[in-house]
C-alpha cells in the first residue's frame, strides 16, 4: 500500500461537502473495499486450475483491500474478467484506468466500446461493439496503472479495421464504453493478480450506478463469495458480522466523498433513512457497513416527539429500502435517548422486527441503561458526551465512560460517539455562527484530542467507535489535519482489531508519570496495554505531553511473554524485566498515547509477526500522512500565533518553537525521500511537540489572571485566545458596578422563602435522596449561613457506584440587564470531601454560557472563588445555577452578578430587577 489515497485526501475530499454526490455521478471510482468480488470471469477452455478469486486485505494499492485472482493456466491460454461501468462516452476527457500488481507481466486492459447506431451483423438485435486495447502490465512485482490512452484515437484505429472487415462505412456517433476487461496473461506455474482503484469517467448522467453482485457467474459454488445478509448479530458483548467479531469504526455521513472516508479507514457509515439511492449504492460499492438512522427524522406524532416518527408506512418503507442491502449492519433508533423515551423506542424496535428479525438495534442513551439493555432485542448500547472545551477533564471523561459501561451491565455490547467537531454551543458562543457555516480561521478540535478520546474509550471497554461528524473534516472547517489524524488512527485500530474484539473488562493502572494512566485489556492469548496522557487541561489545549522514559508495571503478565510497542510508525520490542507485581516495561520517547502488546507467540502466524507485516505494508502511507498532518498543524498554529502577536499577546519563544517544528519536518522529508519511512514518521510526530508546547504556553499565560479555564467563552481553546485577549483588554477599561443579584448571601432565616430562587431535583432514577437548603452548621464564607446541596444514598451500606441522572440544582432569579452588557458572575464554593458516583461533581454556570461552560469541581481545599465573565444575551436576562450531580455535599456562598460599566464617562450603576422578585 502506498500514499496514493492521501493525494485524494489532499485534494478532492477537501472540496465543499455538498459536492460529493454530484462528483460520484460523473466518475466511477471503485476501491474494492467491499465483501464481494466485482470482476466477473469469462471462462476459458480449458479452465484454469486452482482458481482463487476473493477480496484480499493482504495487499492494496490504496485503502485496505484489493481484488485477488490466483490461478494456474495452460501456457498461452489467458483468462478474462469483465466489469460493467455503465455508459462512458468516448471523448477526449475519458479516463479508463486500473491499478494492477502481479507476479508476472502480460495482463492487459481492454475497453469494450458500444456503437449504438450500428447493428452487429452476427446478432442484428444488438448494437455493434469493439474491443479497444489499453496498456499491458510490465512491472512484475510492483503496482502499475494500466490506462486507455487517447481513447478517440484508439477507437479510430479499431474502426478502420472494422470498416476493412465489413467493406462499408461505420458510424461511431455516440460511442461509449460499457465494460472494462482485463486479460490475465497465463503461463507455466502460479499467476497472482491484485486489482485495485478502478476509475472510469466521465459517465453519462443517465448511467445507472453499477451495483455489486453477491455471487459471480461461472465460479464454483464453493468459491463464490457468501452473502452476509442477516448474518449480523450481537452475541453477548460482541458484535458479529459475517460470522466474525467486528470492531466498528463508524462515521456519520453528511456529504464528504465516500471514497475518501473509506480510504481514511472507516468501515461503517451512519446514513439518514432518506439518503439518495445512488449515494447508498456508492456506499455499498465502497464496502461500508450501513446503519440507517430510522430515529433521526423529522418530528412526528410518535411516542417520543421530535426524535421518533410513529411506526407505520413511512418507517416500514425506510426499513424496506435497506432490507436487501447485504451490508446493512444495524438500525439506529436515535441519539440522546432517556428513560422517558424507552416506551416509544421499544415500540419502534418491535415494529422494525416485523420487517427484520435479525439485525441489531443501535440506541444512544443518556440514562435507563438497564431498560434498554433488557427491553430491546439485540441492542447496541451507545453512550456519549462531548468533553472538549468543557470543564470535564479527560480522567473524568474516562470515569464517566466506565460508569456508563457498568450501568449497561457486563454482558452488554457498548459503543460511543467520539467528538470530531465543535458543538453548536461553542460555535455560537465563541464564533457567533452556526456549525454548518464555513470558518475562515483555524478551528479545533485538534487531532491529538480526538486520538486521546478514542484510546480512552477503548480503554473504558467500548467495543466500537463512531465519529460524530464528517463536516468538520472538510477544508471549509479547517479539517484537513483532523481527517489525516483519523486516517492514522483508523490504521492503528485496524492493526489492533484482532485484539480489540477479544478484549475483556479493562483495568486502569498508574505509571511512573502522574499524568499518564494505562488501560490493561486481557485479550485472546495476549495483553493489550494503552497508556494515555491524562494531564489537566488537555481537553482544552494539550501540552507537549511527551516523556523521555515511561515505566509501566503490567500486572499478571504471564511468564514467557515479551512486550512490543505497536504504532503506525513501527512495531518495536520493548525492554522489560520481572519485578514484584508483574512485568515492568519501559517506553522511550512516549507522547500522548501508545499501544503495548504482551504476547508469548512470536511465530510466523502469531500476533507480533502479523502486526509487523501489516505495519510494513502501511509504512509509506503512514509516513506521508504524518508529514502532511504536521505540516497542516504548523500552518494553523502559525496563523493563530500571528493573530495573538498582532493583538499584543505574543510569546517570546514563538519563533524558536516554530523553527524547531520546521526543522523536524525538513528531516522528515529527507528521510521519506531516502525510503526511511519509520524514521520519517517519528520526525513528523516530533514536529508536533514544539507546536503543542507553544499552544500550551499561550493558553497557560491566558489563565494566569483567571480562576477557571472557562472564565470567558474564548479562554478554553488556543484558536480563540486572540478573541479572549481582546475581550479582557476591553473589560480592563470598564468599572465594576454593585452586585445586582438579591439573596446571594443566603442570610434569610431558614423558614423564609428566597423569592425568585427556584429548586430542581431529580432523584427518580437512582437510589438516593437530594437536599437543598440554607444552613448555619457549616462555616460559611461570610455571614452566618450558606447554601448546602447534598445527595446521599438511601442505603448507606450499599451506595451506588454511579448515578444515572440524579442531581439537585438551585437557580437564581433572571436578572434584567441591557443586552450586550458585560457582567462578572462569581460564587464561593466549598466541597469538604470528594464527590463520588459522578464525573461532574458540583457545577456552577450561567444562562448565557450554559451548562457546557460550567465550572466542575470534585473537591476544594476550603472555600474557593469561581469567577466568570459573560455578556448579557439578546433576551436581556441572565441567571446563575449551582448544582450537585454526585453523592456528597457542596456549599455555595456570596453568589453575585456584577455589571461592568464604562468607567471613563462616569456612567451610573445600572438598575436591575429580578424577573420574579
DAJO-V698416 format. One record per backbone hydrogen bond with DSSP energy under -0.5 kcal/mol. NH is the residue of the N-H (numbers start at 1). CO is the residue of the C=O. E is the energy in kcal/mol with one decimal. If there is no record, write none. Layout:
nh: [NH | NH]
co: [CO | CO]
e: [E | E]
This chain:
nh: [2 | 6 | 7 | 7 | 8 | 9 | 10 | 11 | 13 | 14 | 15 | 19 | 20 | 20 | 23 | 24 | 25 | 26 | 26 | 27 | 28 | 29 | 30 | 31 | 33 | 40 | 42 | 43 | 49 | 52 | 54 | 56 | 66 | 67 | 68 | 68 | 69 | 70 | 71 | 72 | 73 | 73 | 77 | 78 | 79 | 80 | 81 | 82 | 83 | 85 | 86 | 87 | 88 | 89 | 90 | 91 | 94 | 95 | 97 | 98 | 99 | 100 | 101 | 103 | 106 | 108 | 109 | 110 | 111 | 112 | 113 | 113 | 114 | 115 | 116 | 118 | 120 | 120 | 121 | 123 | 126 | 128 | 128 | 130 | 132 | 132 | 133 | 134 | 135 | 137 | 140 | 141 | 142 | 144 | 146 | 146 | 148 | 149 | 154 | 155 | 156 | 157 | 158 | 159 | 160 | 161 | 162 | 163 | 164 | 165 | 166 | 167 | 168 | 172 | 175 | 176 | 177 | 178 | 179 | 180 | 181 | 182 | 183 | 184 | 184 | 185 | 191 | 193 | 194 | 195 | 196 | 198 | 199 | 200 | 201 | 202 | 203 | 204 | 207 | 217 | 219 | 223 | 224 | 231 | 233 | 235 | 235 | 236 | 238 | 240 | 240 | 241 | 242 | 243 | 244 | 246 | 248 | 248 | 250 | 251 | 252 | 253 | 253 | 261 | 262 | 263 | 264 | 265 | 266 | 267 | 268 | 269 | 270 | 271 | 271 | 273 | 275 | 280 | 281 | 282 | 283 | 284 | 285 | 286 | 287 | 288 | 289 | 290 | 291 | 292 | 293 | 294 | 294 | 295 | 296 | 297 | 297 | 300 | 302 | 305 | 307 | 308 | 316 | 317 | 318 | 319 | 320 | 321 | 322 | 322 | 323 | 323 | 324 | 325 | 326 | 328 | 329 | 329 | 330 | 331 | 332 | 333 | 333 | 337 | 341 | 342 | 342 | 345 | 346 | 347 | 348 | 349 | 350 | 351 | 352 | 353 | 354 | 354 | 355 | 355 | 356 | 360 | 361 | 362 | 362 | 363 | 363 | 364 | 365 | 365 | 366 | 367 | 372 | 373 | 374 | 375 | 376 | 379 | 380 | 381 | 381 | 382 | 382 | 383 | 387 | 389 | 390 | 391 | 393 | 397 | 398 | 399 | 400 | 401 | 402 | 403 | 404 | 405 | 406 | 407 | 408 | 409 | 412 | 414 | 415 | 416 | 418 | 423 | 426 | 427 | 428 | 429 | 430 | 431 | 431 | 432 | 432 | 433 | 437 | 439 | 449 | 450 | 451 | 452 | 453 | 454 | 455 | 456 | 457 | 458 | 459 | 460 | 460 | 461 | 462 | 463 | 465 | 466 | 467 | 468 | 470 | 473 | 474 | 477 | 478 | 479 | 483 | 484 | 485 | 486 | 487 | 488 | 489 | 490 | 491 | 492 | 493 | 494 | 495 | 496 | 497 | 499 | 500 | 501 | 502 | 503 | 504 | 507 | 509 | 511 | 512 | 516 | 517 | 517 | 518 | 519 | 520 | 521 | 521 | 523 | 523 | 525 | 526 | 527 | 528 | 529 | 530 | 531 | 532 | 533 | 534 | 534 | 538 | 540 | 541 | 547 | 550 | 552 | 554 | 554 | 555 | 557 | 561 | 562 | 564 | 565 | 566 | 567 | 570 | 572 | 572 | 574 | 577 | 579 | 582 | 583 | 584 | 584 | 585 | 585 | 586 | 587 | 587 | 588 | 589 | 590 | 592 | 593 | 594 | 596 | 597 | 598 | 598 | 599 | 599 | 600 | 602 | 606 | 608 | 609 | 610 | 611 | 612 | 613 | 614 | 615 | 616 | 617 | 618 | 619 | 619 | 622 | 623 | 624 | 625 | 626 | 627 | 628 | 629 | 630 | 631 | 632 | 633 | 634 | 635 | 636 | 637 | 638 | 639 | 640 | 641 | 642 | 643 | 644 | 645 | 646 | 647 | 648 | 649 | 654 | 657 | 658 | 659 | 660 | 661 | 662 | 663 | 664 | 665 | 666 | 667 | 668 | 669 | 670 | 671 | 672 | 673 | 674 | 675 | 676 | 677 | 680 | 681 | 682 | 683 | 684 | 685 | 686 | 687 | 688 | 688 | 689 | 689 | 690 | 691 | 692 | 693 | 694 | 695 | 696 | 697 | 698 | 699 | 700 | 701 | 702 | 703 | 704 | 704 | 705 | 706 | 711 | 715 | 717 | 720 | 721 | 724 | 725 | 726 | 727 | 728 | 729 | 730 | 731 | 732 | 733 | 734 | 735 | 737 | 737 | 740 | 742 | 744 | 746 | 752 | 755 | 757 | 758 | 760 | 762 | 766 | 768 | 768 | 769 | 771 | 773 | 775 | 780 | 786 | 787 | 788 | 789 | 790 | 791 | 792 | 794 | 796 | 798 | 799 | 803 | 807 | 808 | 809 | 810 | 811 | 812 | 815 | 816 | 816 | 817 | 817 | 820 | 821 | 822 | 823 | 824 | 825 | 825 | 826 | 827 | 828 | 829 | 830 | 835 | 836 | 842 | 843 | 844 | 845 | 847 | 850 | 853 | 854 | 855 | 856 | 857 | 860 | 862 | 864 | 866 | 868 | 869 | 870 | 872 | 876 | 878 | 881 | 882 | 883 | 884 | 885 | 887 | 888 | 890 | 891 | 892 | 893 | 895 | 896 | 898 | 899 | 899 | 900 | 901 | 901 | 903 | 903 | 906 | 907 | 912 | 915 | 917]
co: [61 | 3 | 3 | 4 | 4 | 5 | 6 | 8 | 8 | 11 | 12 | 16 | 17 | 255 | 19 | 20 | 21 | 22 | 23 | 23 | 200 | 27 | 198 | 29 | 285 | 82 | 80 | 41 | 72 | 70 | 68 | 66 | 56 | 195 | 54 | 66 | 193 | 52 | 191 | 49 | 187 | 189 | 74 | 76 | 184 | 42 | 182 | 40 | 180 | 178 | 178 | 85 | 177 | 87 | 175 | 89 | 91 | 201 | 199 | 146 | 196 | 144 | 194 | 192 | 137 | 183 | 135 | 181 | 132 | 179 | 111 | 130 | 176 | 128 | 114 | 115 | 123 | 126 | 119 | 120 | 123 | 115 | 118 | 113 | 111 | 130 | 131 | 109 | 147 | 107 | 138 | 102 | 139 | 100 | 98 | 144 | 96 | 147 | 150 | 151 | 152 | 153 | 154 | 155 | 156 | 157 | 158 | 159 | 160 | 161 | 162 | 163 | 163 | 170 | 172 | 114 | 88 | 112 | 112 | 83 | 110 | 81 | 108 | 79 | 182 | 183 | 71 | 69 | 101 | 67 | 99 | 30 | 97 | 28 | 95 | 26 | 26 | 87 | 204 | 215 | 216 | 220 | 220 | 228 | 240 | 233 | 238 | 234 | 235 | 233 | 238 | 244 | 231 | 231 | 241 | 239 | 246 | 463 | 465 | 268 | 467 | 251 | 270 | 257 | 258 | 259 | 260 | 262 | 261 | 249 | 249 | 289 | 251 | 269 | 291 | 293 | 272 | 276 | 277 | 278 | 279 | 280 | 281 | 282 | 284 | 283 | 267 | 327 | 269 | 330 | 271 | 292 | 332 | 332 | 293 | 295 | 307 | 308 | 308 | 303 | 304 | 304 | 312 | 313 | 314 | 315 | 316 | 317 | 318 | 319 | 319 | 320 | 320 | 322 | 324 | 325 | 290 | 327 | 290 | 360 | 292 | 331 | 362 | 364 | 338 | 338 | 339 | 341 | 342 | 343 | 344 | 345 | 346 | 347 | 348 | 349 | 350 | 351 | 351 | 352 | 352 | 329 | 378 | 331 | 360 | 361 | 380 | 334 | 363 | 382 | 337 | 337 | 368 | 369 | 370 | 371 | 372 | 376 | 361 | 379 | 413 | 363 | 380 | 415 | 385 | 539 | 387 | 854 | 391 | 393 | 394 | 395 | 396 | 397 | 398 | 399 | 400 | 401 | 402 | 403 | 404 | 405 | 409 | 412 | 381 | 464 | 466 | 421 | 423 | 423 | 424 | 425 | 426 | 426 | 427 | 427 | 428 | 427 | 434 | 476 | 446 | 446 | 447 | 448 | 449 | 450 | 451 | 452 | 453 | 454 | 455 | 456 | 457 | 458 | 457 | 414 | 248 | 416 | 250 | 418 | 252 | 470 | 471 | 474 | 475 | 474 | 479 | 480 | 481 | 482 | 483 | 484 | 485 | 486 | 487 | 488 | 489 | 490 | 491 | 492 | 493 | 496 | 496 | 497 | 499 | 500 | 522 | 520 | 518 | 516 | 551 | 513 | 515 | 532 | 509 | 530 | 507 | 519 | 528 | 521 | 526 | 523 | 523 | 598 | 521 | 596 | 519 | 529 | 517 | 592 | 515 | 532 | 535 | 537 | 537 | 590 | 587 | 585 | 552 | 583 | 553 | 554 | 558 | 599 | 597 | 572 | 595 | 570 | 567 | 565 | 570 | 563 | 584 | 582 | 579 | 554 | 577 | 582 | 552 | 583 | 575 | 550 | 585 | 586 | 548 | 547 | 545 | 591 | 531 | 529 | 564 | 527 | 596 | 562 | 597 | 525 | 600 | 603 | 601 | 603 | 606 | 607 | 608 | 609 | 610 | 611 | 612 | 613 | 614 | 615 | 616 | 618 | 619 | 620 | 621 | 622 | 623 | 624 | 625 | 626 | 627 | 628 | 629 | 630 | 631 | 632 | 633 | 634 | 635 | 636 | 637 | 638 | 639 | 640 | 641 | 642 | 643 | 645 | 644 | 651 | 653 | 654 | 655 | 656 | 657 | 658 | 659 | 660 | 661 | 662 | 663 | 664 | 665 | 666 | 667 | 668 | 669 | 670 | 672 | 671 | 675 | 676 | 677 | 678 | 679 | 680 | 681 | 682 | 683 | 684 | 685 | 685 | 686 | 686 | 687 | 688 | 689 | 690 | 691 | 692 | 693 | 694 | 695 | 696 | 697 | 698 | 699 | 700 | 701 | 702 | 703 | 708 | 712 | 714 | 717 | 718 | 720 | 721 | 722 | 723 | 724 | 725 | 726 | 727 | 728 | 730 | 731 | 901 | 735 | 899 | 897 | 740 | 741 | 743 | 749 | 753 | 754 | 811 | 809 | 807 | 763 | 763 | 766 | 792 | 790 | 788 | 786 | 778 | 775 | 892 | 773 | 890 | 771 | 888 | 769 | 767 | 794 | 795 | 796 | 837 | 762 | 884 | 760 | 882 | 758 | 880 | 878 | 814 | 913 | 815 | 876 | 872 | 818 | 900 | 870 | 898 | 823 | 868 | 896 | 866 | 893 | 864 | 891 | 858 | 887 | 857 | 883 | 855 | 881 | 879 | 846 | 850 | 851 | 844 | 854 | 842 | 831 | 860 | 829 | 827 | 825 | 711 | 823 | 821 | 873 | 815 | 845 | 810 | 843 | 808 | 841 | 836 | 791 | 789 | 830 | 787 | 828 | 744 | 826 | 824 | 738 | 897 | 822 | 735 | 899 | 733 | 901 | 903 | 902 | 910 | 814 | 914]
e: [-1.8 | -0.8 | -0.9 | -1.3 | -0.9 | -2.3 | -2.4 | -1.2 | -1.9 | -1.5 | -1.8 | -1.9 | -1.1 | -0.6 | -2.1 | -1.8 | -1.3 | -0.8 | -1.0 | -1.5 | -3.2 | -0.6 | -2.7 | -0.5 | -0.5 | -2.7 | -3.3 | -0.7 | -3.3 | -2.8 | -1.9 | -3.2 | -2.0 | -2.6 | -3.2 | -0.5 | -2.5 | -3.0 | -2.3 | -2.2 | -0.6 | -0.5 | -2.1 | -0.7 | -1.5 | -1.0 | -1.9 | -2.8 | -2.0 | -2.2 | -0.9 | -0.5 | -2.0 | -0.6 | -2.3 | -1.4 | -1.6 | -3.3 | -2.3 | -1.9 | -2.8 | -2.6 | -1.9 | -1.5 | -2.5 | -2.3 | -2.5 | -2.6 | -2.8 | -2.6 | -0.6 | -3.2 | -3.5 | -3.1 | -0.7 | -1.8 | -0.7 | -2.7 | -0.6 | -0.8 | -2.2 | -0.8 | -2.2 | -2.6 | -3.3 | -0.6 | -0.6 | -3.3 | -1.9 | -3.9 | -1.7 | -3.3 | -2.2 | -2.4 | -3.2 | -0.6 | -2.2 | -0.9 | -2.4 | -2.6 | -2.2 | -2.0 | -1.8 | -2.6 | -2.0 | -1.3 | -2.1 | -2.7 | -1.9 | -1.8 | -3.1 | -1.8 | -0.9 | -0.7 | -1.6 | -1.8 | -2.8 | -1.9 | -1.0 | -2.5 | -3.6 | -2.6 | -2.6 | -3.2 | -0.8 | -0.7 | -3.1 | -2.7 | -3.1 | -2.9 | -2.4 | -2.2 | -2.7 | -2.0 | -1.9 | -0.7 | -1.8 | -3.2 | -2.1 | -0.5 | -1.8 | -1.6 | -1.2 | -2.6 | -2.1 | -0.6 | -2.8 | -0.6 | -1.4 | -3.3 | -0.6 | -3.1 | -2.1 | -0.7 | -1.4 | -2.8 | -0.6 | -0.6 | -2.8 | -1.3 | -1.8 | -0.6 | -2.4 | -1.8 | -2.4 | -3.0 | -1.8 | -1.9 | -1.8 | -2.0 | -1.3 | -3.1 | -2.5 | -0.6 | -1.6 | -0.9 | -2.1 | -2.0 | -2.7 | -2.1 | -2.1 | -2.2 | -2.5 | -2.4 | -1.4 | -2.2 | -2.5 | -2.7 | -2.6 | -0.7 | -2.5 | -1.2 | -1.5 | -1.7 | -0.6 | -0.7 | -0.8 | -0.7 | -0.7 | -0.7 | -2.0 | -2.3 | -2.6 | -2.6 | -1.8 | -2.6 | -2.5 | -1.7 | -0.8 | -1.0 | -0.8 | -0.5 | -0.6 | -1.5 | -0.8 | -1.8 | -3.1 | -0.6 | -1.1 | -1.9 | -2.7 | -0.5 | -2.7 | -2.9 | -0.9 | -0.6 | -1.3 | -2.4 | -3.2 | -1.8 | -2.2 | -2.7 | -2.2 | -1.9 | -2.4 | -2.0 | -0.9 | -0.7 | -0.5 | -1.5 | -2.6 | -0.7 | -2.5 | -2.9 | -0.5 | -0.5 | -2.3 | -2.1 | -0.6 | -2.9 | -3.4 | -0.9 | -2.1 | -2.9 | -2.3 | -2.2 | -0.9 | -0.7 | -3.1 | -0.7 | -2.2 | -3.5 | -0.6 | -1.5 | -0.8 | -1.6 | -1.7 | -0.5 | -0.8 | -2.5 | -2.4 | -2.0 | -2.6 | -2.3 | -2.6 | -2.3 | -2.2 | -2.5 | -2.3 | -2.3 | -1.7 | -0.9 | -1.4 | -0.6 | -2.1 | -1.5 | -2.9 | -0.6 | -0.8 | -2.1 | -2.7 | -1.9 | -3.1 | -0.5 | -1.5 | -0.5 | -0.9 | -1.4 | -1.5 | -3.1 | -0.8 | -1.5 | -2.3 | -2.4 | -2.3 | -2.1 | -2.3 | -2.4 | -2.5 | -2.2 | -2.5 | -0.8 | -0.7 | -1.7 | -2.1 | -2.7 | -2.7 | -2.0 | -2.6 | -2.2 | -0.8 | -1.6 | -1.4 | -1.3 | -1.4 | -2.5 | -2.3 | -2.3 | -2.4 | -2.4 | -2.2 | -2.0 | -2.4 | -3.0 | -1.8 | -2.0 | -2.6 | -2.4 | -1.7 | -2.0 | -0.8 | -1.5 | -2.3 | -2.4 | -1.0 | -0.9 | -1.8 | -1.5 | -2.9 | -0.8 | -1.9 | -1.7 | -0.5 | -2.0 | -2.5 | -1.9 | -3.3 | -0.6 | -3.1 | -0.7 | -2.6 | -0.7 | -0.9 | -2.3 | -2.9 | -2.9 | -2.8 | -0.6 | -3.2 | -2.4 | -4.4 | -0.5 | -1.6 | -1.5 | -2.4 | -2.8 | -2.9 | -2.5 | -0.7 | -3.4 | -0.7 | -0.9 | -1.0 | -2.0 | -1.9 | -3.1 | -3.1 | -1.6 | -1.5 | -2.3 | -0.5 | -2.6 | -1.8 | -2.6 | -2.2 | -2.2 | -2.9 | -0.5 | -2.8 | -0.6 | -1.7 | -3.3 | -0.5 | -0.6 | -2.6 | -1.8 | -2.1 | -2.1 | -1.3 | -2.8 | -2.9 | -2.7 | -0.5 | -2.0 | -0.6 | -0.7 | -0.8 | -1.6 | -0.9 | -0.5 | -1.9 | -2.4 | -2.4 | -2.5 | -2.4 | -2.6 | -2.2 | -1.9 | -1.6 | -1.0 | -0.5 | -2.9 | -2.4 | -1.8 | -2.8 | -2.6 | -2.1 | -2.5 | -2.8 | -2.2 | -2.4 | -2.5 | -2.4 | -2.5 | -1.9 | -2.0 | -2.8 | -2.6 | -2.0 | -2.3 | -2.9 | -2.0 | -1.9 | -1.9 | -2.2 | -2.3 | -1.4 | -1.6 | -2.9 | -1.6 | -2.5 | -2.6 | -2.2 | -1.9 | -1.9 | -2.2 | -2.2 | -2.2 | -2.2 | -2.1 | -2.1 | -2.3 | -2.3 | -2.0 | -2.5 | -2.5 | -2.2 | -1.4 | -1.5 | -2.6 | -1.5 | -2.2 | -2.5 | -1.9 | -2.0 | -2.3 | -1.9 | -2.2 | -1.7 | -0.6 | -0.9 | -0.6 | -0.9 | -0.7 | -0.7 | -2.6 | -2.6 | -2.2 | -2.3 | -2.5 | -2.4 | -2.1 | -2.1 | -3.1 | -1.9 | -1.7 | -1.5 | -0.6 | -0.9 | -0.6 | -2.0 | -1.4 | -1.2 | -0.8 | -1.1 | -1.4 | -1.9 | -2.8 | -2.0 | -2.2 | -2.7 | -2.9 | -1.7 | -2.5 | -1.8 | -1.2 | -2.1 | -4.2 | -0.6 | -3.0 | -2.8 | -0.7 | -0.8 | -1.4 | -1.7 | -1.0 | -1.6 | -2.3 | -2.9 | -2.3 | -0.6 | -0.5 | -2.1 | -2.9 | -3.0 | -2.0 | -2.7 | -0.8 | -2.0 | -2.8 | -3.0 | -2.8 | -2.8 | -2.2 | -2.4 | -2.4 | -0.7 | -1.1 | -0.5 | -2.2 | -1.6 | -2.0 | -3.0 | -2.8 | -2.7 | -2.6 | -2.8 | -0.5 | -1.8 | -0.6 | -2.1 | -2.8 | -1.9 | -0.5 | -2.8 | -3.0 | -0.5 | -2.9 | -2.0 | -1.7 | -2.7 | -3.2 | -2.3 | -2.2 | -2.4 | -3.0 | -2.4 | -1.6 | -2.1 | -2.4 | -2.3 | -1.3 | -2.1 | -2.5 | -0.5 | -2.8 | -2.0 | -1.1 | -2.7 | -3.0 | -2.9 | -3.7 | -2.2 | -2.9 | -2.3 | -1.3 | -2.8 | -2.3 | -2.5 | -2.4 | -2.1 | -2.0 | -2.4 | -2.6 | -2.6 | -2.3 | -2.0 | -2.1 | -2.6 | -3.0 | -0.6 | -0.5 | -2.7 | -3.0 | -0.5 | -0.9 | -0.5 | -0.7 | -1.5 | -0.7 | -3.9 | -0.7]
